[in-house]
Amino acid sequence: MSDVTTGLGIRGKRLSRLAAVTIGTLVAFSAGHAAAEHAGLSGGGPNVDPAIEPYVNHNGLQGKLSIAGSDTMRPLIAKLAAQFSSLHPAAQIAVEGTGSSAAIREFLLGLSYQRRGDKVQGRGTGGSSTVELLASSRQLTEEESKGFESNYGYRPLEVPIAMDAVAIYVNKDNPLQRLTLAEVDAIFGKDHKRGLGPITNWSQIGMGNSALAKQPVHLYGRDKRSGTREFFKHVALKDGELVDDVVEQPGSASEIIAIAQDPLGLGYAGAGFDISAVRQVPIAAQPEGPALLPSIETVTSGAYPLGRSLYLYVKKGPKDKLDPVVEEFLAFVNSRQGQETVARANFYPLTSTQVAKNRQELGLDKGAMVTLPPQDLRIAEQRTR
């Protein structure tokens, strides 16, 4: 019996077994491998723009902060929060990884479930009772922004903190060489807005001579709480709907494991979840154009067709001052050390131009703070590892 036939016969068993995997195993499996194997981040990650100013520190900072949002961004926000807490032990930060779309509701309504005990808190800390910062892997819709405005009288401030990409994944033994955006739409979409008819088996995407040729494509993706799902629908499917055959997972790690266990699997997830058991497929924006993998160069230049920004949304009216903990955390994120943390978390750092724009829009005061000695930053980084 071939590996492909075996994969077909036990797909259901594998998915059932997947459901029994503990959350701890999923996190360890994903984080451990993704840290070493993010596409385009070999050799310790991309260099951070040297024009970005170093972090400056307020001593004696105290207070609480809750950040809710993206499952994709959770490893990034957790690293930023852990290092920030090491520099400010009295500042308590809690990170809630509910998924962008689910967290948006909490943010719009000013909710947090930390006190109910069903969110994971940052290292030994408890956040505030409301969500001050929203971590989102997609932009808010016009309707969502209006909903926020109706509650608060102003729109939230949008702050890009990193670049990322959505990648298409297959099992490591799958020989698929490339896909076009039109083919991605024909595989995953119901509406086929890019003009191709439905694609359901591997022979339709250049694998007629492969052992997979007559086999169906098994589709994987994220559930409805996910901002990655909404981004994928908006960009790849031109706001079309997903086919019903997509096996939707609550998190990126569980999706990647499912693809790793399925020789016929194909799915979409953040580029930072690349591990040795799966492989990313190069994507071409046009049929005759170059097929590209996500990397610092292709994402920041806009050449990779599924590149995206990652955002923090801030509750700040035009005349409001930021809460001291919120202000200091945003100052850290928009610093050289903060963007180095972005790179170490397997995302793509911002340019100095974007950081300067962020700082200006946030009204961050550079003159009143004192630069943190480099050795103290190194000690803090060691503590978060």
ChimeraX attribute file (.defattr): number of C-alpha atoms within 10 A of each C-alpha:
attribute: neighborCount
match mode: 1-to-1
recipient: residues
	/A:1	5
	/A:2	8
	/A:3	11
	/A:4	14
	/A:5	15
	/A:6	12
	/A:7	17
	/A:8	16
	/A:9	11
	/A:10	13
	/A:11	19
	/A:12	11
	/A:13	10
	/A:14	15
	/A:15	16
	/A:16	11
	/A:17	11
	/A:18	16
	/A:19	11
	/A:20	9
	/A:21	11
	/A:22	9
	/A:23	12
	/A:24	9
	/A:25	12
	/A:26	19
	/A:27	15
	/A:28	12
	/A:29	16
	/A:30	20
	/A:31	19
	/A:32	13
	/A:33	16
	/A:34	20
	/A:35	20
	/A:36	20
	/A:37	18
	/A:38	21
	/A:39	22
	/A:40	21
	/A:41	22
	/A:42	13
	/A:43	8
	/A:44	12
	/A:45	22
	/A:46	20
	/A:47	13
	/A:48	20
	/A:49	16
	/A:50	10
	/A:51	13
	/A:52	20
	/A:53	16
	/A:54	19
	/A:55	22
	/A:56	19
	/A:57	19
	/A:58	15
	/A:59	11
	/A:60	10
	/A:61	15
	/A:62	12
	/A:63	16
	/A:64	20
	/A:65	26
	/A:66	24
	/A:67	30
	/A:68	33
	/A:69	33
	/A:70	31
	/A:71	27
	/A:72	28
	/A:73	24
	/A:74	21
	/A:75	20
	/A:76	21
	/A:77	26
	/A:78	22
	/A:79	20
	/A:80	22
	/A:81	25
	/A:82	25
	/A:83	24
	/A:84	23
	/A:85	21
	/A:86	19
	/A:87	22
	/A:88	21
	/A:89	17
	/A:90	14
	/A:91	22
	/A:92	25
	/A:93	28
	/A:94	26
	/A:95	29
	/A:96	28
	/A:97	24
	/A:98	22
	/A:99	28
	/A:100	28
	/A:101	22
	/A:102	17
	/A:103	27
	/A:104	26
	/A:105	17
	/A:106	19
	/A:107	24
	/A:108	21
	/A:109	15
	/A:110	16
	/A:111	16
	/A:112	22
	/A:113	17
	/A:114	20
	/A:115	12
	/A:116	8
	/A:117	9
	/A:118	9
	/A:119	17
	/A:120	14
	/A:121	20
	/A:122	22
	/A:123	17
	/A:124	11
	/A:125	18
	/A:126	21
	/A:127	24
	/A:128	19
	/A:129	16
	/A:130	20
	/A:131	28
	/A:132	24
	/A:133	22
	/A:134	27
	/A:135	31
	/A:136	29
	/A:137	31
	/A:138	21
	/A:139	20
	/A:140	18
	/A:141	9
	/A:142	9
	/A:143	9
	/A:144	15
	/A:145	16
	/A:146	17
	/A:147	17
	/A:148	21
	/A:149	14
	/A:150	12
	/A:151	12
	/A:152	16
	/A:153	11
	/A:154	16
	/A:155	20
	/A:156	23
	/A:157	19
	/A:158	20
	/A:159	22
	/A:160	22
	/A:161	23
	/A:162	25
	/A:163	21
	/A:164	25
	/A:165	27
	/A:166	23
	/A:167	27
	/A:168	23
	/A:169	26
	/A:170	27
	/A:171	24
	/A:172	18
	/A:173	13
	/A:174	20
	/A:175	14
	/A:176	19
	/A:177	13
	/A:178	18
	/A:179	20
	/A:180	22
	/A:181	20
	/A:182	22
	/A:183	24
	/A:184	23
	/A:185	28
	/A:186	24
	/A:187	26
	/A:188	29
	/A:189	26
	/A:190	16
	/A:191	19
	/A:192	22
	/A:193	17
	/A:194	17
	/A:195	11
	/A:196	14
	/A:197	16
	/A:198	18
	/A:199	19
	/A:200	18
	/A:201	18
	/A:202	21
	/A:203	18
	/A:204	14
	/A:205	18
	/A:206	13
	/A:207	17
	/A:208	13
	/A:209	10
	/A:210	14
	/A:211	16
	/A:212	20
	/A:213	16
	/A:214	15
	/A:215	16
	/A:216	15
	/A:217	20
	/A:218	22
	/A:219	21
	/A:220	23
	/A:221	27
	/A:222	24
	/A:223	19
	/A:224	16
	/A:225	20
	/A:226	27
	/A:227	26
	/A:228	29
	/A:229	23
	/A:230	22
	/A:231	20
	/A:232	24
	/A:233	18
	/A:234	14
	/A:235	16
	/A:236	25
	/A:237	25
	/A:238	16
	/A:239	15
	/A:240	19
	/A:241	17
	/A:242	20
	/A:243	15
	/A:244	11
	/A:245	12
	/A:246	18
	/A:247	16
	/A:248	18
	/A:249	17
	/A:250	16
	/A:251	22
	/A:252	25
	/A:253	24
	/A:254	24
	/A:255	25
	/A:256	32
	/A:257	20
	/A:258	25
	/A:259	25
	/A:260	22
	/A:261	19
	/A:262	26
	/A:263	24
	/A:264	24
	/A:265	23
	/A:266	28
	/A:267	25
	/A:268	24
	/A:269	25
	/A:270	25
	/A:271	27
	/A:272	30
	/A:273	27
	/A:274	25
	/A:275	24
	/A:276	12
	/A:277	15
	/A:278	24
	/A:279	23
	/A:280	26
	/A:281	21
	/A:282	19
	/A:283	26
	/A:284	23
	/A:285	18
	/A:286	13
	/A:287	13
	/A:288	8
	/A:289	10
	/A:290	15
	/A:291	20
	/A:292	19
	/A:293	25
	/A:294	28
	/A:295	23
	/A:296	22
	/A:297	14
	/A:298	17
	/A:299	22
	/A:300	20
	/A:301	10
	/A:302	11
	/A:303	18
	/A:304	25
	/A:305	23
	/A:306	25
	/A:307	22
	/A:308	23
	/A:309	19
	/A:310	23
	/A:311	24
	/A:312	23
	/A:313	23
	/A:314	22
	/A:315	22
	/A:316	18
	/A:317	14
	/A:318	11
	/A:319	6
	/A:320	8
	/A:321	12
	/A:322	17
	/A:323	15
	/A:324	16
	/A:325	19
	/A:326	20
	/A:327	17
	/A:328	20
	/A:329	21
	/A:330	22
	/A:331	23
	/A:332	22
	/A:333	23
	/A:334	28
	/A:335	22
	/A:336	22
	/A:337	22
	/A:338	25
	/A:339	28
	/A:340	21
	/A:341	22
	/A:342	26
	/A:343	23
	/A:344	19
	/A:345	26
	/A:346	28
	/A:347	32
	/A:348	30
	/A:349	28
	/A:350	25
	/A:351	17
	/A:352	19
	/A:353	11
	/A:354	17
	/A:355	26
	/A:356	18
	/A:357	14
	/A:358	20
	/A:359	17
	/A:360	11
	/A:361	13
	/A:362	20
	/A:363	13
	/A:364	18
	/A:365	11
	/A:366	13
	/A:367	7
	/A:368	9
	/A:369	12
	/A:370	12
	/A:371	12
	/A:372	15
	/A:373	12
	/A:374	12
	/A:375	9
	/A:376	12
	/A:377	17
	/A:378	10
	/A:379	13
	/A:380	18
	/A:381	18
	/A:382	11
	/A:383	12
	/A:384	16
	/A:385	8
